[in-house]
Protein backbone atom coordinates (compact mmCIF):
# COMPACT_ATOMS: atom_id res chain seq x y z
CA UNK A 1 0.00 0.00 0.00
CA UNK A 2 2.87 2.40 0.73
CA UNK A 3 4.95 3.23 -2.38
CA UNK A 4 8.67 3.78 -2.65
CA UNK A 5 9.41 7.33 -3.79
CA UNK A 6 11.65 8.37 -6.68
CA UNK A 7 12.99 11.73 -7.77
CA UNK A 8 11.04 13.69 -10.38
CA UNK A 9 13.36 15.54 -12.75
CA UNK A 10 12.62 16.92 -16.22
CA UNK A 11 9.23 15.25 -16.42
CA UNK A 12 10.37 11.74 -15.43
CA UNK A 13 10.37 9.69 -12.23
CA UNK A 14 13.53 7.78 -11.45
CA UNK A 15 16.14 6.71 -8.96
CA UNK A 16 19.12 8.83 -8.06
CA UNK A 17 22.15 8.32 -10.25
CA UNK A 18 24.03 6.82 -7.30
CA UNK A 19 21.18 4.49 -6.44
CA UNK A 20 21.23 5.68 -2.82
CA UNK A 21 18.03 5.55 -0.80
CA UNK A 22 16.81 6.55 2.65
CA UNK A 23 14.44 4.54 4.85
CA UNK A 24 10.91 5.80 5.54
CA UNK A 25 9.38 4.82 8.91
CA UNK A 26 5.79 4.50 10.03
CA UNK A 27 5.57 6.61 13.22
CA UNK A 28 2.80 4.40 14.61
CA UNK A 29 5.09 1.35 14.60
CA UNK A 30 8.62 2.67 14.24
CA UNK A 31 9.10 0.16 11.41
CA UNK A 32 10.40 0.79 7.91
CA UNK A 33 7.64 0.94 5.30
CA UNK A 34 9.50 2.12 2.23
CA UNK A 35 12.44 3.88 0.61
CA UNK A 36 13.00 7.32 -0.85
CA UNK A 37 15.62 8.17 -3.46
CA UNK A 38 18.58 10.20 -2.19
CA UNK A 39 19.78 12.87 -4.62
CA UNK A 40 23.44 13.65 -5.04
CA UNK A 41 25.15 16.52 -6.86
CA UNK A 42 24.66 14.94 -10.29
CA UNK A 43 20.92 14.71 -9.66
CA UNK A 44 20.80 18.34 -8.52
CA UNK A 45 22.66 19.40 -11.66
CA UNK A 46 20.04 17.58 -13.75
CA UNK A 47 17.27 19.30 -11.82
CA UNK A 48 18.88 22.72 -12.29
CA UNK A 49 19.27 22.19 -16.01
CA UNK A 50 15.66 21.01 -16.23
CA UNK A 51 14.38 23.99 -14.23
CA UNK A 52 16.22 26.41 -16.47
CA UNK A 53 14.72 24.78 -19.56
CA UNK A 54 11.28 24.61 -17.96
CA UNK A 55 11.38 28.28 -17.07
CA UNK A 56 12.19 29.30 -20.62
CA UNK A 57 9.09 27.45 -21.82
CA UNK A 58 6.66 28.11 -18.96
CA UNK A 59 7.35 31.82 -18.58
CA UNK A 60 6.02 32.31 -22.12
CA UNK A 61 2.79 30.38 -21.52
CA UNK A 62 -0.18 32.76 -21.12
CA UNK A 63 -1.61 33.07 -17.62
CA UNK A 64 -4.97 31.69 -18.74
CA UNK A 65 -3.33 28.49 -20.04
CA UNK A 66 -1.37 28.12 -16.79
CA UNK A 67 -4.65 28.53 -14.92
CA UNK A 68 -6.33 25.70 -16.82
CA UNK A 69 -3.51 23.28 -16.10
CA UNK A 70 -3.50 24.17 -12.42
CA UNK A 71 -7.23 23.56 -12.14
CA UNK A 72 -6.64 20.02 -13.45
CA UNK A 73 -4.00 19.50 -10.74
CA UNK A 74 -6.51 20.61 -8.12
CA UNK A 75 -9.05 18.13 -9.46
CA UNK A 76 -6.44 15.34 -9.22
CA UNK A 77 -5.91 16.04 -5.52
CA UNK A 78 -9.63 15.89 -4.81
CA UNK A 79 -10.20 12.75 -6.86
CA UNK A 80 -7.36 10.91 -5.11
CA UNK A 81 -7.86 12.35 -1.61
CA UNK A 82 -8.74 9.07 0.10
CA UNK A 83 -5.71 7.22 -1.30
CA UNK A 84 -3.29 10.09 -0.64
CA UNK A 85 -4.59 10.51 2.92
CA UNK A 86 -3.79 6.86 3.67
CA UNK A 87 -0.24 7.35 2.39
CA UNK A 88 0.25 10.50 4.45
CA UNK A 89 -0.96 8.90 7.67
CA UNK A 90 1.32 5.90 7.21
CA UNK A 91 4.41 8.09 6.83
CA UNK A 92 3.52 11.07 9.04
CA UNK A 93 1.30 9.66 11.81
CA UNK A 94 -1.60 12.11 11.91
CA UNK A 95 -5.19 10.74 11.91
CA UNK A 96 -6.40 9.91 8.44
CA UNK A 97 -9.20 12.47 8.74
CA UNK A 98 -6.58 15.20 9.18
CA UNK A 99 -4.59 13.82 6.25
CA UNK A 100 -7.65 13.91 4.02
CA UNK A 101 -8.45 17.46 5.10
CA UNK A 102 -4.90 18.51 4.18
CA UNK A 103 -5.16 16.81 0.79
CA UNK A 104 -8.50 18.41 -0.04
CA UNK A 105 -7.23 21.80 1.14
CA UNK A 106 -4.44 21.48 -1.43
CA UNK A 107 -7.06 21.50 -4.15
CA UNK A 108 -8.50 24.74 -2.79
CA UNK A 109 -5.04 26.32 -2.58
CA UNK A 110 -4.15 25.35 -6.15
CA UNK A 111 -7.47 26.71 -7.40
CA UNK A 112 -7.05 30.01 -5.58
CA UNK A 113 -3.51 30.64 -6.77
CA UNK A 114 -4.52 29.62 -10.29
CA UNK A 115 -7.21 32.30 -10.23
CA UNK A 116 -4.85 34.90 -8.78
CA UNK A 117 -2.26 34.06 -11.40
CA UNK A 118 -4.73 35.30 -14.03
CA UNK A 119 -4.87 38.63 -12.19
CA UNK A 120 -1.21 39.59 -11.88
CA UNK A 121 -1.99 42.86 -13.56
CA UNK A 122 0.57 45.51 -14.35
CA UNK A 123 0.12 49.19 -13.57
CA UNK A 124 -0.11 52.40 -15.56
CA UNK A 125 1.26 55.39 -13.66
CA UNK A 126 0.05 58.85 -14.71
CA UNK A 127 2.92 60.82 -16.17
CA UNK A 128 3.85 64.37 -15.21
CA UNK A 129 4.04 65.57 -18.81
CA UNK A 130 2.13 64.90 -22.00
CA UNK A 131 3.46 62.29 -24.40
CA UNK A 132 5.00 60.02 -21.74
CA UNK A 133 3.83 56.54 -20.79
CA UNK A 134 4.85 54.98 -17.46
CA UNK A 135 4.17 51.25 -17.25
CA UNK A 136 4.92 48.59 -14.62
CA UNK A 137 5.13 45.00 -15.86
CA UNK A 138 5.14 41.91 -13.62
CA UNK A 139 7.44 39.15 -14.83
CA UNK A 140 8.29 35.74 -13.30
CA UNK A 141 11.44 35.94 -11.20
CA UNK A 142 12.95 32.68 -12.52
CA UNK A 143 13.69 29.17 -11.25
CA UNK A 144 12.78 28.65 -7.59
CA UNK A 145 14.42 26.48 -4.92
CA UNK A 146 11.86 25.41 -2.31
CA UNK A 147 12.37 23.55 0.97
CA UNK A 148 9.44 22.03 2.85
CA UNK A 149 8.97 20.21 6.19
CA UNK A 150 7.52 16.88 7.28
CA UNK A 151 4.68 18.10 9.54
CA UNK A 152 2.44 19.09 6.62
CA UNK A 153 3.93 17.26 3.62
CA UNK A 154 1.36 18.65 1.16
CA UNK A 155 0.13 21.87 2.75
CA UNK A 156 3.53 23.57 2.79
CA UNK A 157 4.70 22.29 -0.59
CA UNK A 158 1.47 23.17 -2.40
CA UNK A 159 1.77 26.86 -1.52
CA UNK A 160 5.26 27.05 -2.99
CA UNK A 161 4.57 25.03 -6.12
CA UNK A 162 1.32 26.87 -6.78
CA UNK A 163 2.90 30.30 -6.47
CA UNK A 164 5.74 29.35 -8.78
CA UNK A 165 3.55 27.72 -11.42
CA UNK A 166 0.87 30.44 -11.32
CA UNK A 167 3.43 33.21 -11.95
CA UNK A 168 5.33 31.42 -14.74
CA UNK A 169 8.33 30.23 -12.71
CA UNK A 170 9.86 26.77 -12.61
CA UNK A 171 10.67 25.11 -9.30
CA UNK A 172 12.93 22.55 -7.67
CA UNK A 173 11.24 21.26 -4.53
CA UNK A 174 13.38 19.63 -1.85
CA UNK A 175 10.68 17.53 -0.23
CA UNK A 176 10.70 16.04 3.29
CA UNK A 177 12.59 12.75 3.52
CA UNK A 178 10.45 11.55 6.46
CA UNK A 179 7.19 12.01 4.51
CA UNK A 180 8.11 11.76 0.84
CA UNK A 181 5.29 9.82 -0.80
CA UNK A 182 2.38 12.20 -0.12
CA UNK A 183 4.52 15.12 -1.26
CA UNK A 184 5.30 13.15 -4.43
CA UNK A 185 1.57 12.75 -5.05
CA UNK A 186 1.26 16.54 -5.12
CA UNK A 187 4.01 16.77 -7.74
CA UNK A 188 2.31 13.96 -9.66
CA UNK A 189 -0.88 16.04 -9.73
CA UNK A 190 0.90 18.83 -11.62
CA UNK A 191 2.64 16.36 -13.93
CA UNK A 192 -0.63 14.57 -14.75
CA UNK A 193 -2.30 17.94 -15.33
CA UNK A 194 0.11 18.71 -18.17
CA UNK A 195 2.79 21.00 -16.74
CA UNK A 196 5.68 20.91 -19.25
CA UNK A 197 8.85 18.97 -18.51
CA UNK A 198 11.24 20.76 -16.18
CA UNK A 199 8.70 23.16 -14.70
CA UNK A 200 8.20 21.14 -11.48
CA UNK A 201 11.05 19.03 -10.14
CA UNK A 202 11.27 17.04 -6.90
CA UNK A 203 14.39 15.91 -5.05
CA UNK A 204 15.22 14.45 -1.65
CA UNK A 205 18.49 14.21 0.22
CA UNK A 206 20.50 15.59 3.12
CA UNK A 207 18.85 19.00 3.69
CA UNK A 208 22.06 20.93 4.32
CA UNK A 209 23.78 19.44 1.27
CA UNK A 210 20.87 20.21 -1.04
CA UNK A 211 20.36 23.77 0.22
CA UNK A 212 24.05 24.64 0.17
CA UNK A 213 24.26 23.50 -3.45
CA UNK A 214 21.02 24.92 -4.84
CA UNK A 215 20.78 28.32 -3.16
CA UNK A 216 24.08 29.81 -4.43
CA UNK A 217 23.64 28.36 -7.90
CA UNK A 218 23.24 31.09 -10.54
CA UNK A 219 20.22 29.37 -12.12
CA UNK A 220 18.19 29.78 -8.91
CA UNK A 221 16.62 33.23 -8.55
CA UNK A 222 14.22 32.72 -5.64
CA UNK A 223 14.38 30.74 -2.38
CA UNK A 224 11.44 29.74 -0.20
CA UNK A 225 11.75 27.78 3.04
CA UNK A 226 9.43 26.51 5.76
CA UNK A 227 11.07 25.22 8.92
CA UNK A 228 12.86 26.19 12.08
CA UNK A 229 14.06 29.71 12.80
CA UNK A 230 17.65 28.55 13.28
CA UNK A 231 17.86 26.89 9.87
CA UNK A 232 15.87 29.67 8.23
CA UNK A 233 18.38 32.27 9.36
CA UNK A 234 21.23 30.24 7.87
CA UNK A 235 19.44 29.84 4.53
CA UNK A 236 18.37 33.49 4.46
CA UNK A 237 21.98 34.51 5.02
CA UNK A 238 23.14 32.25 2.21
CA UNK A 239 20.47 33.60 -0.13
CA UNK A 240 21.30 37.17 0.82
CA UNK A 241 24.95 36.62 0.04
CA UNK A 242 23.91 35.86 -3.53
CA UNK A 243 21.09 38.44 -3.71
CA UNK A 244 18.35 35.84 -4.04
CA UNK A 245 14.78 36.82 -3.21
CA UNK A 246 13.42 34.90 -0.19
CA UNK A 247 10.21 33.87 1.52
CA UNK A 248 10.77 32.45 5.02
CA UNK A 249 7.98 30.84 7.08
CA UNK A 250 9.73 29.98 10.33
CA UNK A 251 9.02 28.90 13.89
CA UNK A 252 6.33 30.18 16.22
CA UNK A 253 5.35 30.20 19.88
CA UNK A 254 1.77 31.39 19.75
CA UNK A 255 0.19 32.97 22.84
CA UNK A 256 -3.42 31.98 23.49
CA UNK A 257 -5.00 34.69 25.66
CA UNK A 258 -8.31 34.13 27.44
CA UNK A 259 -9.90 37.09 29.24
CA UNK A 260 -12.38 36.69 32.07
CA UNK A 261 -15.23 37.98 29.90
CA UNK A 262 -14.67 35.32 27.22
CA UNK A 263 -16.97 32.43 26.34
CA UNK A 264 -14.91 29.82 28.17
CA UNK A 265 -16.55 26.78 26.58
CA UNK A 266 -15.88 28.14 23.09
CA UNK A 267 -12.29 28.99 23.95
CA UNK A 268 -11.65 25.53 25.40
CA UNK A 269 -13.18 23.74 22.42
CA UNK A 270 -11.32 25.67 19.75
CA UNK A 271 -7.97 25.95 21.53
CA UNK A 272 -7.85 22.28 22.50
CA UNK A 273 -8.67 21.16 18.96
CA UNK A 274 -5.89 23.32 17.55
CA UNK A 275 -3.38 22.57 20.30
CA UNK A 276 -3.48 18.82 19.71
CA UNK A 277 -4.04 18.82 15.94
CA UNK A 278 -1.21 16.87 14.31
CA UNK A 279 0.00 16.07 17.86
CA UNK A 280 0.93 19.72 18.33
CA UNK A 281 3.44 19.60 15.46
CA UNK A 282 2.09 22.80 13.96
CA UNK A 283 4.00 26.08 13.67
CA UNK A 284 0.86 28.09 14.43
CA UNK A 285 -0.38 25.87 17.28
CA UNK A 286 -1.33 27.70 20.50
CA UNK A 287 1.49 27.03 22.94
CA UNK A 288 1.55 29.63 25.75
CA UNK A 289 -1.90 29.65 27.36
CA UNK A 290 -2.34 32.93 29.24
CA UNK A 291 -5.57 32.88 31.25
CA UNK A 292 -6.96 35.79 33.29
CA UNK A 293 -6.95 35.03 37.02
CA UNK A 294 -10.71 35.11 37.61
CA UNK A 295 -11.36 32.24 35.15
CA UNK A 296 -8.00 30.47 35.41
CA UNK A 297 -9.16 27.49 37.49
CA UNK A 298 -12.34 27.12 35.44
CA UNK A 299 -10.46 27.13 32.15
CA UNK A 300 -7.81 24.70 33.43
CA UNK A 301 -10.44 22.21 34.63
CA UNK A 302 -12.43 22.26 31.39
CA UNK A 303 -9.35 22.17 29.16
CA UNK A 304 -7.87 19.29 31.15
CA UNK A 305 -11.08 17.27 30.91
CA UNK A 306 -11.19 17.87 27.17
CA UNK A 307 -7.57 16.77 26.87
CA UNK A 308 -8.20 13.56 28.81
CA UNK A 309 -10.94 12.64 26.32
CA UNK A 310 -8.52 12.65 23.36
CA UNK A 311 -8.06 9.15 21.98
CA UNK A 312 -4.45 8.52 20.92
CA UNK A 313 -3.45 5.74 18.57
CA UNK A 314 -2.61 4.68 15.02
CA UNK A 315 -3.96 7.36 12.70
CA UNK A 316 -5.37 4.68 10.39
CA UNK A 317 -7.71 3.36 13.08
CA UNK A 318 -11.14 4.95 13.25
CA UNK A 319 -11.92 6.89 16.41
CA UNK A 320 -8.37 7.99 17.16
CA UNK A 321 -8.19 11.78 17.33
CA UNK A 322 -4.42 12.14 17.83
CA UNK A 323 -1.74 10.08 16.19
CA UNK A 324 1.93 9.47 16.80
CA UNK A 325 4.65 12.09 16.77
CA UNK A 326 6.50 12.05 13.48
CA UNK A 327 9.72 10.47 14.72
CA UNK A 328 11.63 9.41 17.83
CA UNK A 329 13.44 12.76 18.03
CA UNK A 330 10.16 14.54 18.73
CA UNK A 331 9.31 12.16 21.57
CA UNK A 332 12.67 12.86 23.20
CA UNK A 333 12.21 16.61 22.71
CA UNK A 334 8.69 16.66 24.19
CA UNK A 335 9.81 14.58 27.16
CA UNK A 336 12.62 17.04 27.77
CA UNK A 337 10.23 20.02 27.79
CA UNK A 338 7.86 18.34 30.24
CA UNK A 339 10.57 17.20 32.64
CA UNK A 340 12.20 20.64 32.63
CA UNK A 341 8.90 22.38 33.36
CA UNK A 342 8.08 20.05 36.25
CA UNK A 343 11.58 20.45 37.67
CA UNK A 344 11.04 24.21 37.66
CA UNK A 345 7.77 24.00 39.60
CA UNK A 346 5.02 23.42 37.01
CA UNK A 347 2.03 21.28 37.95
CA UNK A 348 1.15 18.31 35.75
CA UNK A 349 -2.62 18.15 35.23
CA UNK A 350 -2.68 15.27 32.76
CA UNK A 351 -0.37 13.39 30.41
CA UNK A 352 3.37 13.74 30.70
CA UNK A 353 4.40 10.23 29.59
CA UNK A 354 5.27 8.22 26.52
CA UNK A 355 2.65 5.71 25.44
CA UNK A 356 3.86 2.13 25.06
CA UNK A 357 7.12 0.96 23.55
CA UNK A 358 6.00 0.71 19.94
CA UNK A 359 5.89 3.77 17.70
CA UNK A 360 6.33 7.39 18.72
CA UNK A 361 3.31 8.15 20.91
CA UNK A 362 3.11 10.70 23.71
CA UNK A 363 0.18 11.60 25.95
CA UNK A 364 -1.59 14.93 25.38
CA UNK A 365 -0.22 17.01 28.25
CA UNK A 366 -1.41 19.96 30.30
CA UNK A 367 1.02 21.87 32.52
CA UNK A 368 -0.15 24.70 34.78
CA UNK A 369 1.52 27.50 36.74
CA UNK A 370 4.46 27.22 34.36
CA UNK A 371 7.24 29.68 35.30
CA UNK A 372 8.67 31.94 32.65
CA UNK A 373 12.12 30.43 33.06
CA UNK A 374 10.88 27.00 31.92
CA UNK A 375 12.18 26.06 28.48
CA UNK A 376 8.67 25.53 27.15
CA UNK A 377 7.85 29.20 27.75
CA UNK A 378 10.82 30.26 25.64
CA UNK A 379 11.44 27.57 23.00
CA UNK A 380 8.99 26.26 20.43
CA UNK A 381 7.76 22.91 21.84
CA UNK A 382 6.31 21.46 18.61
CA UNK A 383 4.44 18.77 20.47
CA UNK A 384 1.24 17.94 22.40
CA UNK A 385 1.90 20.17 25.45
CA UNK A 386 -0.31 23.01 26.65
CA UNK A 387 1.60 25.28 29.05
CA UNK A 388 -0.62 27.55 31.16
CA UNK A 389 -0.15 30.46 33.52
CA UNK A 390 -2.47 33.15 34.89
CA UNK A 391 -2.34 36.89 34.25
CA UNK A 392 -3.95 39.89 35.92
CA UNK A 393 -4.06 42.85 33.54
CA UNK A 394 -4.23 43.66 29.83
CA UNK A 395 -0.81 45.34 29.83
CA UNK A 396 0.74 42.36 31.61
CA UNK A 397 -0.55 39.81 29.11
CA UNK A 398 0.40 41.89 26.06
CA UNK A 399 3.89 42.25 27.46
CA UNK A 400 4.17 38.47 27.83
CA UNK A 401 2.68 37.83 24.40
CA UNK A 402 5.34 40.08 22.85
CA UNK A 403 8.23 39.00 25.06
CA UNK A 404 9.73 36.42 22.71
CA UNK A 405 11.41 36.95 19.35
CA UNK A 406 8.72 34.83 17.71
CA UNK A 407 5.80 36.52 15.96
CA UNK A 408 3.94 34.04 13.77
CA UNK A 409 0.43 33.59 15.22
CA UNK A 410 -1.52 34.70 18.28
CA UNK A 411 -4.99 33.91 19.60
CA UNK A 412 -7.32 35.68 22.01
CA UNK A 413 -10.81 35.30 23.44
CA UNK A 414 -12.87 38.18 24.82
CA UNK A 415 -16.40 39.57 24.55
CA UNK A 416 -15.13 43.15 24.65
CA UNK A 417 -14.89 44.90 21.28
CA UNK A 418 -12.53 47.44 22.85
CA UNK A 419 -10.19 44.71 24.13
CA UNK A 420 -10.27 42.89 20.80
CA UNK A 421 -9.39 46.05 18.88
CA UNK A 422 -6.53 46.82 21.28
CA UNK A 423 -5.16 43.28 20.95
CA UNK A 424 -5.17 43.50 17.17
CA UNK A 425 -3.16 46.72 17.39
CA UNK A 426 -0.69 45.79 20.13
CA UNK A 427 0.21 42.12 19.63
CA UNK A 428 3.39 41.71 17.58
CA UNK A 429 2.46 38.86 15.28
CA UNK A 430 1.95 38.25 11.59
CA UNK A 431 -1.46 36.71 12.29
CA UNK A 432 -3.89 37.41 15.13
CA UNK A 433 -7.14 35.45 15.42
CA UNK A 434 -9.73 36.61 17.96
CA UNK A 435 -12.68 34.49 19.16
CA UNK A 436 -12.15 31.88 16.45
CA UNK A 437 -9.40 30.09 14.54
CA UNK A 438 -9.37 31.95 11.24
CA UNK A 439 -5.89 31.62 9.75
CA UNK A 440 -4.29 29.64 6.90
CA UNK A 441 -7.13 30.04 4.39
CA UNK A 442 -5.92 30.32 0.77
CA UNK A 443 -7.06 33.92 0.39
CA UNK A 444 -5.49 35.39 3.55
CA UNK A 445 -1.85 36.25 4.32
CA UNK A 446 0.18 33.53 6.03
CA UNK A 447 3.48 34.58 7.54
CA UNK A 448 5.24 36.01 10.56
CA UNK A 449 7.26 38.92 11.85
CA UNK A 450 10.44 39.14 13.92
CA UNK A 451 12.20 35.76 14.03
CA UNK A 452 9.16 33.97 12.62
CA UNK A 453 10.01 34.82 9.06
CA UNK A 454 9.69 37.13 6.12
CA UNK A 455 6.98 37.38 3.50
CA UNK A 456 3.65 35.63 3.08
CA UNK A 457 2.65 32.20 1.78
CA UNK A 458 -1.04 33.05 1.48
CA UNK A 459 -3.21 35.72 -0.07
CA UNK A 460 -2.33 37.83 -3.07
CA UNK A 461 0.89 38.92 -1.31
CA UNK A 462 2.36 35.45 -1.77
CA UNK A 463 2.47 35.70 -5.56
CA UNK A 464 4.33 39.00 -5.59
CA UNK A 465 7.42 37.35 -4.09
CA UNK A 466 7.68 35.28 -7.28
CA UNK A 467 7.50 38.28 -9.61
CA UNK A 468 9.89 40.97 -10.76
CA UNK A 469 8.43 44.44 -11.19
CA UNK A 470 9.79 46.09 -14.34
CA UNK A 471 9.23 49.79 -14.91
CA UNK A 472 9.17 50.95 -18.55
CA UNK A 473 8.80 54.64 -19.42
CA UNK A 474 8.65 55.90 -22.98
CA UNK A 475 8.13 59.27 -24.60
CA UNK A 476 6.53 59.78 -27.99
CA UNK A 477 8.80 61.32 -30.60
N, C-alpha and C positions, 0 to 999 in steps of 0.2 A: 504493500500500500504506500510506503514512503519511498520516493524516488531518489536515486543518486543525482547530484547536481553538477552539470558541466558549466564551462564558461560560454558566454555568448559574444562572439566577436565577428564583426563584418557580416552579420546576417546568418551565422551558422553556430550551432551548438557543438562543443567538442571538448576534449580533455586538454589539460595544459601540455605544452610541448615536452616538459620534463616527465609528465605522467604522475606527478606528485598529487596526493590527496590529503584531506584532513577528515577526521572522524566527526560525525554528527551524533549527538546524544539525545535521547528522550529524557527530559527533566523529571518525568514521573517515575522513571525506573532507573535512571543513571546508566542505561545500557546503550551501546552503539546501535543506531538504526540505519545509518547510511554514510555515504562519503560525499565530499565536495571537492571539486578540482581546485588546486592551489596554483595560482598564476606566478610565473617568474618574470624576469625582465623581458625575455623574448615575447611572452604573451602580452605584456604591457605595451611593448613596441608595436605589436600587431593592432592592439586596440587603439593606440594613438593614431596610427596610419589610417585605420578605418574611420575614426571619428573625424579626422581632417577631411577625408573623402566624403563622408556623410554630410558634413556641414556644407560643403560646396554645393551639394545637390539640394539638401533640405532648405537651406536659407533662401533658395530661389522659388520654392513651392509657395503658391499663394496661401494666405491665411485661411481662406475658406476651404481649401483642399486639406490643409493640416487639420482643421476642425473636423472634417468628415471622418478622417482616419482615427482621430482620437475618440470620437463617439463610438466607433466600432470596438476600440480597446475597452471602453467603459462597459459596453454590452457583454464582452467576453468575461469580465470580472463578475458581473451579475449572474451570467448563465452558469458559471463554474464555481459559484460561491460555496456551495456545500462541500465539494471536493477540496477546494483550496483551504477551507477552514479546518478540515481534518488534518491536512498536511501541517498547517501552522501550529495546531495544538500539539501534535506529536513532537515537533522540534522546539517549540517555545514554552509550552506548559499551560498557557491560559485556557480557561474553559472554552469549549467549542462555540458556545454562543457568542462570546467576545470575539473569537477569531472570525466568525461569520460576519459580525457587525463591522469589523475592520475591513474585511474584503468588500462588502457592499458599499462601505463608505468610500473606498477607492474609486468605485464607479462614479459616485457623486463628485469627487474631487476632479477626476479626469474630465467629466462633463463641464464642470464650472470653468476650469482653466481653458478648455477648448473654446468655450463661448467667449471668454475674456481675450483669448488670443486673436479673435476676429475684431476686437475693439481696441487694438493697440494703435490708436490714432495719433498722427502727428499734430503739429500745432502751427497755425499761422499767427505771427506776431505783427501787430500794426506798426508800420514804419513811421519814422519821423518826417520823412520827405516823400514827395510824389515820385513815382517811378521806381520805387525800391520794394522788393519782396523779401520778407524774412520768414523762413520756413524751418521747422524742426522736424527731422525725420527720426523714427525709431528703428534701429537695425539690430539684428541678433548679435550678441557679443562674441560668439564663437564656441568652440568645443568646451564642454563643462566637465570637471572632475567632481564627482559627488560621493560622499561617504555617509553611510547610514548604519544605525544601530540594530541590535537584536530584539529590543523590547517591543517594537512595533515594526515587524519586518516589511510590511506593505505600506502602512500609513506614512512613514517617513520617506520611503523611497518614491512613493507615487507623487508626492508634492514636487520633488526635485525633477523627476522625469517629465512630469506634466508641464512644468514651467519651461523646461528646456525645449521640449517638442512644440509647445504652443507658440513659442517666440521664434522658432526657426533655428535653434541651436542643435548640435549633436551632444551626446553625453556618454561618459564612461562612468558607470556606477560601480563603486566598490561595495558590494553587498556584505551583509553580516555572515560570518562563517558559522556561527552557532545556529542560525535560522536561515539557511540558504534557499531551500526549495520553494517556500511560499513567495519569497522575493523573486525567484526565477519565474514563477507563474505570472507575476506582474509584467516582467520583461516579455514573456511569451505573449501576453495580451497585445502589446504594441507590435510585436513581430507578426502575429496572426492578423492584426488589423491592416497591415500593409505599409508600415513605416519602412522606408528604403534601407538597404544594407548600410551599416556603419553609423546610422543615426543614433541607435540605442545599443550600447555595449555593456556587458556585465562581467566583472571579474571578482575573484576572491583571493585572499592571501594574507600574509602577515600585515596588519594594518599600517604599521610604521614604515615598512618597506614599500608598500604601494603608494602611500601618501608622499613619502620623500622622493619618489621617482616621478610621480605624475604632476605634482603641484609646480615644481620649477620648470617643467618641460615647456618649451616655447609654443607648442601646439595648444596647450590648455590656456584658456583666457578667463575662466571663471571657476571658483571653488565654492562648494557648498558642503557643510558638515553639520551633522547632528550627533551630539555626544557630550562627554564630560567637559567641564570648564577648563580643566588642566590641559587636556589634549587639544581642545579648541584654540587655546591661546598659542600653543606651539604651531598649529597649522596656520592660524591667522598671521603669525609672525613670518612663517615661511612664504605664504602667499604675498604678504606685504613687501617682502624683500624683492619679489619679482613683479610687483605692481599688478597682481591679479585681483580682480573684483571678488568679494567674499559675501556669503551669507552664513552666519553662525547661529545655530539654535543649540544653546548649551544648557548647563545644569540649572536646577531650581531648588528652592526651599520654601514652598508656598505657605504663608500664614493663612490660617482659617480663623477669622474673628467672629465671635458670637456675642452680641450685646444682650443685655438683660431684657430688652423689649422685643427680642426676636421671637419668631415662631419656632420653638425649640424642637418640636417633632419634625418639622420640615428640615431644619438644619441638620439634625441627627441623620435623617434618612438620606439626604443628598450627600453629606460629607462622608458618611460611612461607605456608601456605594462607590464614591470616587477615591476614597483612601485605599480601599482594598481591591479595586479594579486592577487586573493584571498583577496581583500580589504586591501592589504598591510600587511596581517597577515602571513608574510614569513620571516624566520630568515635571508635569504640572500637577501632580498629586498634592492634596493638602498634607502638610507635614507638621507644622507648628500650630497646634490648636490653642488659641488664646481666648479664654472664656471669661466673661465678666463675673465678678465675685458672687453676685446675688443669685445667679443661675448655674454656677459652677458645679455644685454637687448634683443638681438635677440633670444637667447635660452629661456629666460623667456617667451617671447611673444608666441613663437611656442609651448612650453610645456604647457602653460596655455590654449591655444586654444585647444590643444589635450585633455587636462583634462576636459574641458567644454563639449566635445563631448561624454564623457563616459556616457552610459545609465545605471542608477542604478535601481535595482528592484529585485523582486523575481527571484532567480536563475533558477527556473523551466520555467519561461516565456521566449520565444524566443526573441532575440534582446537585452536582458539585458547583459551588459558586465562587470558589477560589482554587486555582491550580498550584502547581509547584513553582518555585523560583527557577529562573532560567538555567542556572548552573551552580555547582558547589561553591564557587567563590562568593555568590550572593548570600548563601546560607551562613558562611563564615562571617561575612561583613555584618549581616543583620544581628547575629549572635553577639558580635563585638559591641554594637551600638547598645543593645539591651543590657548587657552586663555592665558596661560603663555607666549607663544611666542609673542602674540600681546601686552600684557602688557609690555613686555621688548623691544618693538620697532619694531617688525617685521611687514611687510606689507602683508595684505591678498589679494592675486590676484584672487582667486576663492575658493568656498566652505566655509568651516568653520562652518557648522551647521548640526544638526541632520535633518533627513528627516522623516517627519510625526510623528505620535504617535503610530504606529503599527509596531512591529518588531524592529530590531536593525540596522537601516540604518544611514549612515553618508556620507555627500558629499565628493567626492574626492577633496582634498585641496592642494593649492599651497601657500606657505609662502616664501617671499623673504626678503633679507637683514636681515637674522636671526642672532642675536648676539650669540657669543659663550656661553654666560652665560644662554641662554635659555635652559630649560630642554630637549627639543627635540634634541639639539646638543650634549647632554651628556648621555641620557637614551634611550634605544631602544623603539621607538614609537609603533611598531607593529600595524600599522593602515594606512589608506589612506591619508598620509600627506607627501608631498615633501617639504623639508626645503632647501632653496637655499641661497648661499652667494657667492660673487665674490672673486677671488684671482688674484694676480699679477704675481708671479714667481713660477717656478718649486719647489724650495726649500721650499717656503711658503706652497704650497699645499701638499707636501709630509709630512711636519711637522704636518699639520692639520689632514691628513689622518691617521697618526700614533699616534695622541695625546691620544686617548682613550685606555682603557684596552681591548676593543674588537679587534678581528682579525679573523673574519670568512670569509667575502667576500669583494672584492673591484672591482670597475669598472673604466675604463678610455677610453677616445676617443681622438685619435690624428692621424695625417697622418705621423708623424715623427717616423721612425724606431728607431732612437737614443733615443727619449723620451720614446717610448714604452719599449725598453730594460731596460732603467734606472728605469722605474716604476716597472717592474717585479722584479728588484733586490732590490729596496728600500722600497716598501710598505710592511708593516708587516701584512700579512694576509695569512690564509691557502689557499685561492683561489683568484686569480687575473684574471679577464677577460677583454681583451683589444679589443675594436672595435666590439665586439659582446657579446652575453650572452651565454657562453659556459660551464657552470658548471652543476653539478648534473646528468650527464650521468652515466649509470651503470659502465662503464669501467674506470672512472676517480676518483681520490681521492675526498672525500667530508668530510671536517672537518676544524677546526680552530686552531688558536694559541692564546697565552695569555689567557684572561678570556673567550674566545669563545670555549674552550674545549680541548679535548685530544683524539688523534686517528682519524681514518678515517672510514666513513661508505660507501665508494665507492672504486672502483678499487680493485686490488689484495691485497692492504694493509689491507682492511677491514677484510678479512678472517683470517689473521694472528693473530688478537686479540682473536680469538676463538680457537687457537691451542696452545698446549704446544710443545716446542722444546726439544726433548730428545736426548742427546748425548750418544752414545754407542761406546766404543773402546775395541777392543779385539786383543790379540796377539795369533798367532798360537803356539802350543806346540811342 
